[in-house]
Amino acid sequence: MNITNPTSSAIESDPLGLEQRLLALQQGLERLQRERHTGTRSGLASTAIRWGTSLACVLAVAGISGHRGAAAGTGASPGGVQRVRAPFVVVDALGRVIFQVTDKSGAKGESRAVQVINASGNIAATITVDAYGSTFALGERGGRGSAPTSGIAMSMSAAGTGANATLKLLQAQQPGITLAATSGSSRIAVGGSESGPTLSLNTSTRDGATVKLSNQRQAGVSIAAASGGGSIKLARFGSPNSYVTAAANNDGLGLKVRSDGHSLAWIGAGVDSADGQVLIFGHDHAVAGLQTYSGGKGQMTVWNAAGQPVAFLAESDKNSGGNVTVANGSGTGVFSAGATADGGDACADHKGHLHCLGVSIP
């Protein structure tokens, strides 16, 4: 909003001249008092006339001044402080606005603002108070609420009862540094433009602390810490549902890989378990896994689409040899073969009957 002319009449008051006249009258009254005590004037009548004349002059000057002040929106409080009624503007010798105060009421409530105007006619500094809180802004702006036109700008705001506070530093209309505090959380952001990188730090009594590195508003790296532990997430730009997450929390330790929203792999261990596990996913369910069991023995498992284990390859729980087990679609074992002290054995379930080989298998 380019302002080149005042929006209201300039204030017409002459407090200095009024003070000088009142001082002269006071000195005259003091002189009259001295004359009354010293008798330099004859009779009480002469003294009374002078007193009456002086009092009339005082009242007349005060009345004229009060009338002029009321017409211009000014007045004096009992304490002698000069009052000016808003809205008003202050102009320079060329009539250009330097300073203005506004007081508006509307559907959103009362709004008051103090603005300093630069030589170009643009708002350079603003203090605003309304029903939503208060704001202090520095930097050349085309109008109230608009973005800075150029250079460095700063704004501070407090909303409501002060539970929400924000400090922003901007460079060439782009976010530079933002500090924000709300009830139960706080945030620091460096950058934040739609075409550039951003670093943000957030704390929350509910979610803990997070650090995010983003580019073009897309998070690339996220680090989080909460009461249960921490996590690191690496995402692929342009595909926010493709990422790798490493976490250590109350649920255990793990590394997850997802692509286009689908789980591909998981590596981890339970929080109370010394056994590790690797899972491979197909169509968002585990289809193969590597894990340890029974104090460190290795095992490989294959699951069908219904989530039933249908094949096992493992170290035997009876000796140091290997074991192969095959199950039907319901997860019931139908074949097993493994190493023994004599060589090897194999058993198969055929139509409800178990058949085993009694000879060593090479």
Sequence and secondary structure as in RCSB ss.txt:
>XXXX:A:sequence
MNITNPTSSAIESDPLGLEQRLLALQQGLERLQRERHTGTRSGLASTAIRWGTSLACVLAVAGISGHRGAAAGTG
ASPGGVQRVRAPFVVVDALGRVIFQVTDKSGAKGESRAVQVINASGNIAATITVDAYGSTFALGERGGRGSAPTS
GIAMSMSAAGTGANATLKLLQAQQPGITLAATSGSSRIAVGGSESGPTLSLNTSTRDGATVKLSNQRQAGVSIAA
ASGGGSIKLARFGSPNSYVTAAANNDGLGLKVRSDGHSLAWIGAGVDSADGQVLIFGHDHAVAGLQTYSGGKGQM
TVWNAAGQPVAFLAESDKNSGGNVTVANGSGTGVFSAGATADGGDACADHKGHLHCLGVSIP
>XXXX:A:secstr
    S SS      HHHHHHHHHHHHHHHHHHHHHHHHT S HHHHHHHHHHHHHHHHHHHHHHHHHHHHHTTEE
E TT  EEE SSEEEE TTS EEEEEEEEEETTEEEEEEEEE TTSSEEEEEEEETTEEEEEEEEESSTT  B S
SEEEEEEEETTTTEEEEEEEETTEEEEEEEEETTEEEEEEE  TTSEEEEEEEETTTEEEEEEEETTEEEEEEEE
ETTEEEEEEEETTEEEEEEEEEEETTEEEEEEEETTEEEEEEEEETT   EEEEEEETTEEEEEEEEETTTEEEE
EEE TTS EEEEEEE SSSSSEEEEEE TTS EEEEEEE SSSEEEEEEETTEEEEE S   
